[in-house]
Amino acid sequence: MKVDELRLKSATELHEELLSLTKAQFGLRMQLATQQLSNNSQLLKVRRDIARVKTIMTEKGAQ
């Protein structure tokens, strides 16, 4: 996900995006624990996307 796309979203859309990313992160962590995750880089991408969303939320003061 690109930062420019995130900056165009409203505070509620950012919050929904953060919730979906944390759910995705949880699912990936469970797959990793049960050795079903074939591509470990997905976990890193989701973590970085979560950080991007939180950064934009802080910039907008929408926490």
Order of alpha helices (4+ residues) and beta strands (2+ residues): alpha-alpha-alpha
